[in-house]
């Protein structure tokens, strides 16, 4: 969800390709685009190598599309709050249902 939120903040048009069988055989596209972890999130942007892992993708989106607001505040102290909640959700959501979210 993080990359999708970041793309929406930046007003970037995108296409979502859902991986229907996350716990079964992976699609060829997912295996090609993330051969190391073999899981989502993956961003395929133009002719560049696919980007994996949601936080890496969000940072890329923030730097690549300068239009629209930044995904994080510019003040380092203000950036702490959204980073805290992101880490909190990662930990709590993955503890509650790790297989559902690919943790």
DSSP file (Angstrom, degrees, kcal/mol; ACC not computed):
  #  RESIDUE AA STRUCTURE BP1 BP2  ACC     N-H-->O    O-->H-N    N-H-->O    O-->H-N    TCO  KAPPA ALPHA  PHI   PSI    X-CA   Y-CA   Z-CA
    1    1 A X     >        0   0    0      0, 0.0     4,-2.7     0, 0.0     5,-0.2   0.000 360.0 360.0 360.0 -32.1    0.0    0.0    0.0
    2    2 A X  H  >  +     0   0    0      1,-0.2     4,-2.7     2,-0.2     5,-0.2   0.931 360.0  46.9 -56.1 -49.6    2.9    2.4    0.7
    3    3 A X  H  > S+     0   0    0      1,-0.2     4,-2.6     2,-0.2    -1,-0.2   0.903 112.5  50.6 -60.7 -38.2    3.9    2.8   -2.9
    4    4 A X  H  > S+     0   0    0      2,-0.2     4,-2.1     1,-0.2    -1,-0.2   0.910 110.6  49.0 -65.0 -40.9    0.3    3.3   -4.0
    5    5 A X  H  X S+     0   0    0     -4,-2.7     4,-2.6     2,-0.2    -2,-0.2   0.934 112.2  48.9 -61.7 -45.7   -0.2    6.0   -1.4
    6    6 A X  H  X S+     0   0    0     -4,-2.7     4,-2.0     1,-0.2    -2,-0.2   0.905 110.5  50.3 -62.7 -42.0    3.1    7.7   -2.5
    7    7 A X  H  <>S+     0   0    0     -4,-2.6     5,-2.7     1,-0.2     4,-0.3   0.886 111.6  48.9 -63.5 -37.9    2.0    7.6   -6.2
    8    8 A X  H ><5S+     0   0    0     -4,-2.1     3,-1.0     3,-0.2    -2,-0.2   0.902 108.3  53.0 -68.7 -40.3   -1.3    9.1   -5.3
    9    9 A X  H 3<5S+     0   0    0     -4,-2.6    60,-0.5     1,-0.3    -2,-0.2   0.902 113.2  44.6 -58.3 -40.6    0.3   11.9   -3.2
   10   10 A X  T 3<5S-     0   0    0     -4,-2.0    -1,-0.3    -5,-0.2    -2,-0.2   0.464 111.2-124.0 -83.7  -1.9    2.4   12.7   -6.2
   11   11 A X  T < 5 +     0   0    0     -3,-1.0     2,-0.5    -4,-0.3    -3,-0.2   0.898  53.6 160.3  58.8  43.2   -0.6   12.5   -8.6
   12   12 A X      < -     0   0    0     -5,-2.7     2,-0.3    -6,-0.1    -1,-0.2  -0.832  39.9-129.3 -97.8 130.1    1.2    9.9  -10.8
   13   13 A X        +     0   0    0     -2,-0.5     2,-0.3    -5,-0.0    -5,-0.0  -0.603  41.4 162.8 -74.4 137.7   -0.9    7.7  -13.0
   14   14 A X        -     0   0    0     -2,-0.3     2,-0.4   -10,-0.0   -10,-0.0  -0.964  35.2-126.5-151.5 164.7   -0.1    4.0  -12.6
   15   15 A X        -     0   0    0     -2,-0.3     2,-0.5     2,-0.0    -2,-0.0  -0.965  18.5-146.0-117.7 134.1   -1.3    0.5  -13.2
   16   16 A X        -     0   0    0     -2,-0.4     2,-0.6     2,-0.0    -2,-0.0  -0.870   9.1-167.6 -99.2 127.6   -1.6   -2.1  -10.5
   17   17 A X        -     0   0    0     -2,-0.5     2,-0.3     2,-0.0    -2,-0.0  -0.955  18.2-145.2-113.0 111.3   -1.0   -5.7  -11.4
   18   18 A X        -     0   0    0     -2,-0.6     2,-1.0     1,-0.1     3,-0.1  -0.547   7.7-136.7 -82.0 138.6   -2.2   -7.9   -8.6
   19   19 A X        -     0   0    0     -2,-0.3     3,-0.4     1,-0.2    21,-0.1  -0.831  22.1-170.2 -90.4 103.6   -0.3  -11.1   -7.7
   20   20 A X  S    S+     0   0    0     -2,-1.0     2,-0.7     1,-0.2     3,-0.2   0.833  74.4  45.8 -70.4 -34.2   -3.3  -13.4   -7.3
   21   21 A X    >   +     0   0    0      1,-0.2     3,-1.0     4,-0.2    -1,-0.2  -0.600  60.3 157.9-114.2  71.0   -1.5  -16.4   -5.8
   22   22 A X  T 3  S+     0   0    0     -2,-0.7    -1,-0.2    -3,-0.4    -2,-0.1   0.768  80.6  38.7 -65.8 -25.2    0.8  -15.0   -3.2
   23   23 A X  T 3  S+     0   0    0     -3,-0.2    -1,-0.2     2,-0.1     2,-0.1   0.292 118.2  48.1-111.1   9.7    1.1  -18.3   -1.3
   24   24 A X  S <  S-     0   0    0     -3,-1.0     2,-0.2     1,-0.3    -3,-0.0  -0.270 113.5 -22.3-120.9-150.2    1.2  -20.6   -4.3
   25   25 A X  S    S-     0   0    0     -2,-0.1    -1,-0.3     1,-0.1    -4,-0.2  -0.434  71.0-127.4 -63.9 132.0    3.2  -20.6   -7.5
   26   26 A X        -     0   0    0     -2,-0.2    -4,-0.1     1,-0.1    -1,-0.1  -0.480  24.1-104.5 -81.0 151.1    4.4  -17.1   -8.2
   27   27 A X     >  -     0   0    0     -2,-0.2     4,-2.3     1,-0.1     5,-0.2  -0.330  25.9-116.7 -69.9 157.3    3.8  -15.4  -11.6
   28   28 A X  H  > S+     0   0    0      1,-0.2     4,-2.4     2,-0.2     5,-0.2   0.869 115.7  56.9 -61.4 -37.0    6.7  -15.2  -14.1
   29   29 A X  H  > S+     0   0    0      2,-0.2     4,-2.5     1,-0.2    -1,-0.2   0.920 108.6  45.2 -62.4 -44.1    6.5  -11.4  -13.8
   30   30 A X  H  > S+     0   0    0      2,-0.2     4,-2.3     1,-0.2    -2,-0.2   0.924 113.1  49.9 -66.7 -43.4    7.0  -11.4  -10.1
   31   31 A X  H  < S+     0   0    0     -4,-2.3    -2,-0.2     1,-0.2    -1,-0.2   0.874 115.0  44.9 -63.0 -36.5    9.8  -13.9  -10.3
   32   32 A X  H >< S+     0   0    0     -4,-2.4     3,-0.5    -5,-0.2    -2,-0.2   0.910 117.4  43.2 -71.3 -42.4   11.5  -11.8  -12.9
   33   33 A X  H 3< S+     0   0    0     -4,-2.5    -2,-0.2     1,-0.3    -3,-0.2   0.735 130.6  21.4 -82.3 -22.1   11.0   -8.5  -11.2
   34   34 A X  T 3X  +     0   0    0     -4,-2.3     4,-2.1    -5,-0.2    -1,-0.3  -0.502  68.2 158.6-140.8  69.3   11.9   -9.6   -7.6
   35   35 A X  T <4 S+     0   0    0     -3,-0.5    -1,-0.1     1,-0.2    -2,-0.1   0.712  72.1  54.4 -69.0 -19.7   14.1  -12.8   -8.0
   36   36 A X  T  4 S+     0   0    0      1,-0.1    -1,-0.2     3,-0.1    -2,-0.1   0.975 127.1  12.5 -78.2 -58.2   15.7  -12.4   -4.5
   37   37 A X  T  4 S-     0   0    0      2,-0.1    -2,-0.2    -6,-0.0     3,-0.1   0.694  84.4-147.5 -94.9 -21.0   12.6  -12.2   -2.2
   38   38 A X     <  +     0   0    0     -4,-2.1     2,-0.3     1,-0.2    -3,-0.1   0.876  60.5 103.2  56.0  41.7    9.9  -13.3   -4.7
   39   39 A X        -     0   0    0     -5,-0.2     2,-0.2    -9,-0.2    -1,-0.2  -0.943  64.7 -69.7-145.7 167.1    7.3  -11.1   -3.1
   40   40 A X  S    S+     0   0    0     -2,-0.3    14,-0.1    -3,-0.1     2,-0.1  -0.586  79.6  76.9 -86.5 155.1    5.5   -7.8   -3.6
   41   41 A X        +     0   0    0     -2,-0.2    12,-1.5    10,-0.2     2,-0.4   0.382  58.2 156.0 -92.4 146.0    5.9   -4.7   -3.6
   42   42 A X  E     -A   52   0A   0     10,-0.2     2,-0.5    -2,-0.1    10,-0.2  -0.998  26.1-157.6-137.9 137.4    7.6   -4.2   -6.9
   43   43 A X  E     -A   51   0A   0      8,-2.6     8,-2.8    -2,-0.4     2,-0.6  -0.976   3.0-167.5-116.0 124.7    7.7   -1.0   -9.1
   44   44 A X        +     0   0    0     -2,-0.5     2,-0.5     6,-0.2     6,-0.1  -0.954  13.2 177.8-109.9 114.2    8.4   -1.3  -12.8
   45   45 A X    >   -     0   0    0     -2,-0.6     3,-1.7     4,-0.2    -2,-0.0  -0.930  49.6 -62.4-125.5 106.8    9.2    2.1  -14.2
   46   46 A X  T 3  S-     0   0    0     -2,-0.5    -1,-0.0     1,-0.2     0, 0.0  -0.260 107.2 -24.7  59.4-137.9   10.1    2.5  -17.8
   47   47 A X  T 3  S+     0   0    0     -3,-0.1    -1,-0.2     2,-0.0     3,-0.1   0.338 107.7 113.3 -90.8   6.0   13.3    0.8  -18.9
   48   48 A X  S <  S-     0   0    0     -3,-1.7    -3,-0.2     1,-0.1     3,-0.1  -0.310  80.5 -89.5 -75.1 160.4   14.8    0.8  -15.4
   49   49 A X        -     0   0    0      1,-0.1    -4,-0.2    -5,-0.1    -1,-0.1  -0.410  56.7 -92.8 -61.8 144.4   15.5   -2.3  -13.3
   50   50 A X        -     0   0    0    -18,-0.1     2,-0.4    -6,-0.1    -6,-0.2  -0.314  38.5-135.5 -59.8 144.0   12.5   -3.2  -11.2
   51   51 A X  E     -A   43   0A   0     -8,-2.8    -8,-2.6    -3,-0.1     2,-0.3  -0.860  20.7-162.3-103.6 138.6   12.5   -1.8   -7.6
   52   52 A X  E     +A   42   0A   0     -2,-0.4   -10,-0.2   -10,-0.2     4,-0.2  -0.839  47.8  44.6-121.8 157.4   11.6   -4.0   -4.7
   53   53 A X  S  > S-     0   0    0    -12,-1.5     4,-2.2    -2,-0.3     3,-0.4   0.680  76.0-112.8  77.9 124.7   10.5   -3.3   -1.1
   54   54 A X  H  > S+     0   0    0      1,-0.2     4,-2.7     2,-0.2     5,-0.2   0.832 112.0  51.2 -59.3 -41.0    8.0   -0.7   -0.3
   55   55 A X  H  > S+     0   0    0      2,-0.2     4,-2.0     1,-0.2    -1,-0.2   0.891 111.5  48.4 -67.1 -37.3   10.2    1.8    1.6
   56   56 A X  H  > S+     0   0    0     -3,-0.4     4,-2.1     2,-0.2    -2,-0.2   0.913 112.8  49.3 -64.4 -42.9   12.8    1.8   -1.3
   57   57 A X  H  X S+     0   0    0     -4,-2.2     4,-2.8     1,-0.2    -2,-0.2   0.916 109.1  51.4 -63.4 -44.4   10.0    2.3   -3.8
   58   58 A X  H  X S+     0   0    0     -4,-2.7     4,-2.5     1,-0.2    -1,-0.2   0.907 109.9  49.4 -61.8 -42.1    8.5    5.2   -1.8
   59   59 A X  H  X S+     0   0    0     -4,-2.0     4,-1.9     2,-0.2    -1,-0.2   0.911 111.7  49.4 -62.8 -41.2   11.9    6.9   -1.6
   60   60 A X  H  X S+     0   0    0     -4,-2.1     4,-2.8     2,-0.2     5,-0.2   0.930 111.0  49.4 -62.1 -46.3   12.4    6.5   -5.4
   61   61 A X  H  X S+     0   0    0     -4,-2.8     4,-2.3     1,-0.2    -2,-0.2   0.921 109.8  51.9 -58.8 -45.4    8.9    7.9   -6.0
   62   62 A X  H  < S+     0   0    0     -4,-2.5    -1,-0.2     1,-0.2    -2,-0.2   0.874 116.9  38.5 -61.5 -38.7    9.6   10.9   -3.8
   63   63 A X  H  < S+     0   0    0     -4,-1.9    -1,-0.2    -5,-0.2    -2,-0.2   0.820 117.2  49.3 -82.0 -32.5   12.9   11.7   -5.6
   64   64 A X  H  < S+     0   0    0     -4,-2.8     2,-0.9     1,-0.2    -2,-0.2   0.903 111.2  46.4 -77.3 -42.7   11.7   10.9   -9.2
   65   65 A X     <  +     0   0    0     -4,-2.3    -1,-0.2    -5,-0.2   -53,-0.0  -0.840  61.3 174.3-105.5  98.3    8.4   12.8   -9.2
   66   66 A X        +     0   0    0     -2,-0.9    -1,-0.2    -3,-0.2     2,-0.1   0.653  52.5  96.8 -79.4 -14.5    9.2   16.3   -7.8
   67   67 A X  S    S+     0   0    0     -3,-0.1    -2,-0.1   -57,-0.1    -3,-0.0  -0.410  77.7  22.4 -71.5 153.1    5.7   17.5   -8.6
   68   68 A X  S    S-     0   0    0     -2,-0.1   -58,-0.2   -57,-0.1   -59,-0.1  -0.039 107.9 -40.6  78.5 172.2    3.2   17.4   -5.8
   69   69 A X        -     0   0    0    -60,-0.5     2,-0.1     1,-0.1     4,-0.1  -0.250  65.7 -99.0 -70.4 158.4    4.0   17.3   -2.1
   70   70 A X        -     0   0    0      1,-0.1    -1,-0.1     2,-0.1     4,-0.1  -0.405  24.6-126.5 -70.0 152.9    6.8   15.3   -0.6
   71   71 A X  S    S+     0   0    0    -13,-0.1     2,-0.3    -2,-0.1    -1,-0.1   0.690  96.6  34.4 -75.7 -17.3    5.8   12.0    1.0
   72   72 A X  S    S-     0   0    0    -10,-0.0     7,-0.1    10,-0.0    -2,-0.1  -0.965  97.5 -96.5-132.1 151.5    7.6   13.1    4.2
   73   73 A X        -     0   0    0     -2,-0.3     6,-0.1     5,-0.2    -2,-0.1  -0.271  28.4-128.4 -60.5 153.7    8.0   16.5    5.9
   74   74 A X  S    S+     0   0    0      4,-0.1     2,-0.4    -4,-0.1    -1,-0.1   0.780  87.5  87.9 -76.2 -26.3   11.2   18.3    5.1
   75   75 A X  S  > S-     0   0    0      1,-0.1     4,-1.6     2,-0.0     3,-0.5  -0.617  75.4-142.8 -75.7 123.1   11.9   18.9    8.8
   76   76 A X  H  > S+     0   0    0     -2,-0.4     4,-0.7     1,-0.2    -1,-0.1   0.858 100.6  52.3 -55.4 -38.2   13.8   15.9   10.3
   77   77 A X  H >4 S+     0   0    0      1,-0.2     3,-0.5     2,-0.2     4,-0.5   0.869 109.3  49.6 -67.4 -34.6   12.0   16.1   13.6
   78   78 A X  H >> S+     0   0    0     -3,-0.5     4,-0.7     1,-0.2     3,-0.6   0.773 101.9  62.9 -74.0 -25.8    8.6   16.0   11.8
   79   79 A X  H 3X S+     0   0    0     -4,-1.6     4,-1.7     1,-0.2    -1,-0.2   0.725  88.6  73.1 -69.1 -20.9    9.7   13.0    9.7
   80   80 A X  H <X S+     0   0    0     -4,-0.7     4,-2.7    -3,-0.5    -1,-0.2   0.890  89.6  57.2 -61.6 -40.9   10.0   11.0   12.9
   81   81 A X  H <> S+     0   0    0     -3,-0.6     4,-2.2    -4,-0.5     5,-0.2   0.953 109.5  40.5 -63.0 -53.9    6.2   10.7   13.4
   82   82 A X  H  X S+     0   0    0     -4,-0.7     4,-2.2     1,-0.2    -1,-0.2   0.874 116.3  52.0 -64.3 -32.6    5.3    9.1   10.1
   83   83 A X  H  X S+     0   0    0     -4,-1.7     4,-2.3     2,-0.2    -1,-0.2   0.895 108.0  51.9 -67.5 -38.3    8.3    6.8   10.3
   84   84 A X  H  X S+     0   0    0     -4,-2.7     4,-2.7     1,-0.2    -2,-0.2   0.947 111.9  45.6 -59.5 -48.9    7.3    5.7   13.8
   85   85 A X  H  X S+     0   0    0     -4,-2.2     4,-2.6     1,-0.2    -2,-0.2   0.859 111.0  52.9 -67.6 -34.5    3.8    4.8   12.6
   86   86 A X  H  X S+     0   0    0     -4,-2.2     4,-2.3    -5,-0.2    -1,-0.2   0.937 112.7  44.2 -63.8 -45.6    5.1    3.0    9.5
   87   87 A X  H  X S+     0   0    0     -4,-2.3     4,-2.4     2,-0.2    -2,-0.2   0.901 112.8  52.7 -64.8 -40.8    7.4    0.9   11.7
   88   88 A X  H  X S+     0   0    0     -4,-2.7     4,-2.9     1,-0.2     5,-0.3   0.934 111.1  45.8 -60.3 -47.6    4.7    0.3   14.2
   89   89 A X  H  X>S+     0   0    0     -4,-2.6     4,-2.7     2,-0.2     5,-0.5   0.895 110.4  54.1 -64.5 -39.9    2.3   -0.9   11.6
   90   90 A X  H  X5S+     0   0    0     -4,-2.3     4,-1.6    -5,-0.2    -1,-0.2   0.944 114.6  41.0 -56.8 -47.6    4.9   -3.1   10.0
   91   91 A X  H  X5S+     0   0    0     -4,-2.4     4,-1.6     2,-0.2    -2,-0.2   0.942 120.9  40.0 -68.1 -49.0    5.6   -4.8   13.3
   92   92 A X  H  X5S+     0   0    0     -4,-2.9     4,-2.0     2,-0.2    -3,-0.2   0.913 117.0  46.6 -71.9 -44.2    2.0   -5.1   14.5
   93   93 A X  H  X5S+     0   0    0     -4,-2.7     4,-2.5    -5,-0.3    -1,-0.2   0.915 114.6  47.7 -65.8 -41.7    0.4   -6.1   11.2
   94   94 A X  H  <<S+     0   0    0     -4,-1.6     4,-0.4    -5,-0.5    -1,-0.2   0.813 111.4  51.1 -71.1 -28.9    3.0   -8.7   10.5
   95   95 A X  H  < S+     0   0    0     -4,-1.6     3,-0.3    -5,-0.2    -1,-0.2   0.860 113.4  45.5 -72.0 -35.3    2.7  -10.1   14.0
   96   96 A X  H  < S-     0   0    0     -4,-2.0    -2,-0.2     1,-0.2    -3,-0.2   0.932 138.6  -0.1 -73.8 -46.5   -1.0  -10.4   13.7
   97   97 A X     X  +     0   0    0     -4,-2.5     4,-1.2    -5,-0.2     3,-0.3  -0.536  68.4 166.9-145.9  71.3   -1.2  -12.0   10.2
   98   98 A X  T  4>S+     0   0    0     -4,-0.4     5,-2.4    -3,-0.3     4,-0.4   0.849  78.2  48.5 -62.7 -36.3    2.3  -12.4    8.7
   99   99 A X  T >45S+     0   0    0      1,-0.2     3,-0.6     3,-0.2    -1,-0.2   0.842 105.4  58.1 -75.4 -30.8    1.3  -14.7    5.8
  100  100 A X  T 345S+     0   0    0     -3,-0.3    -1,-0.2     1,-0.2    -2,-0.2   0.849 115.4  35.8 -65.0 -33.6   -1.6  -12.4    4.7
  101  101 A X  T 3<5S-     0   0    0     -4,-1.2    -1,-0.2    -3,-0.1    -2,-0.2   0.287 111.9-111.9-107.2   8.9    0.7   -9.5    4.2
  102  102 A X  T < 5       0   0    0     -3,-0.6    -3,-0.2    -4,-0.4    -4,-0.1   0.774 360.0 360.0  71.4  26.8    3.8  -11.3    2.9
  103  103 A X      <       0   0    0     -5,-2.4    -4,-0.2    -6,-0.2    -5,-0.1   0.453 360.0 360.0 -83.3 360.0    6.0  -10.6    6.0
